[in-house]
Amino acid sequence: MEIFNLYRNLKILNKIEVIFATISALAVVLSFVRFPFGDELLILSVGLFSLFYIAIGVFIYKFDKSDAAGTKFSKVVLSFYACNGYGVCLLGILFKLLIWPGEKEMMLVAFATCLINIFLILVFWLIFRNNYLKNHLITSFFFFIVTTFFYLIPIYTIIDIRYWNQNDCGLIIKQSYDDPRNERLRNQASECKYNRKNK
């Protein structure tokens, strides 16, 4: 079908990846400098970038006519798993940047997913050594580096950057992060986040 031929066009997919990556990086900056609707743009861009990988991961590989049916199937499965992994990594980073509840767990899942991706793709690449696996391996290493970077950044540093001119709010959010069951702190932290978006 023509629609699948379109999805398998690597040049189009690469352009879409670059566009999403550029907009997402710009959204991070806009969110941290408190640009109007910066947080919303960050959620939308990174969320859609993640869905892009998850939704069409199977179709990223452009099959060679020489591929046997079994080889095609194994590559589709690997592509689907790897691209879902990229989507999970992006969601983990989004949770951390916005200091959402569960960000620690999401970043841990994202980090573990990156490691599994690299291990599986490296094993397949050592066996088959083709350009398709090489490209996936490079992408997996890129996501591993980015995810590791955000994983190692202390959450307090993210809070300090986001609330650099609101020290009281930053302190409240840190206390709320350390004591998530404290309803009073949760309400104060929610109010601080709301005020930050509307100032």
Secondary structure by P-SEA (a helix, b strand, c coil): caaaaaaaaaaaaaaaaaaaaaaaaaaaaaaaacccaaaaaaaaaaaaaaaaaaacccccccccccccaaaaaaaaaaaaaaaaaaaaaaaaaaaaaacccaaaaaaaaaaaaaaaaaaaaaaaaaacccaaaaaaaaaaaaaaaaaaaaaaccaaaaaaaaacccaaaaaaaaaaaaccccaaaaaaaaaaaaaaacc
